[in-house]
Amino acid sequence: MIKKQFHAGMILVQQQRYSVGKLMRGILRLIAAKSAEEMQNQVEFLSSWIDE
């Protein structure tokens, strides 16, 4: 029998590509746009939330 695994959501980002400030702005945009419930079992790429 396969057991379903659930998670609170994951945010992925390429290591050492962005400054700490850009990372924080991207995270703040993401949490302003999505609720904790919307993030459940989802994977978000932080680069989608960061302005270049």
N, C-alpha and C positions, 0 to 999 in steps of 0.2 A: 504494500500500500504506500502511496506517495503522500507525504505530509506537506501541506502548503505552508510556505514560509512568508511572513509578512514583515515589512519594515516601514519605518517612519518616512522614508524617502532619502534619496542620495543626491548630493550636489558634486559634480565632477568638474575639475579644472586642470588644464595643463600646468605642470609644475614650473615655476620660475618664469612664466610668460608675462604676468601682470604685476604691477606694483601692489602693495598692501592696500593703498587707497582705492585703486580700481576694483580690487577684489571686494572690498567692503561696500562700495557703491553698487556693485552687481548683486551682492547678497541682499542689500537693503531693497533694491528694485524687486528682486524675486519674492522676498517675504511680504512686500506691499501688494504684490499681484496675486499671490497664491496663499490659500489658507493651509493650515496643518493637515486638514482633511483632504485637500486637493493633492497634497504632496505624498500621501500614503502610497507606497508601492510604486512610486514614480522615480525616474532618473532625470535630472536636469543638468544640462551643460552650462556652466556659468558663463562661458563665452557668448552665449545667446543673450545674456543680460548685461554685458559690458559694452559700453561705447568705445570704439577704437579711436 
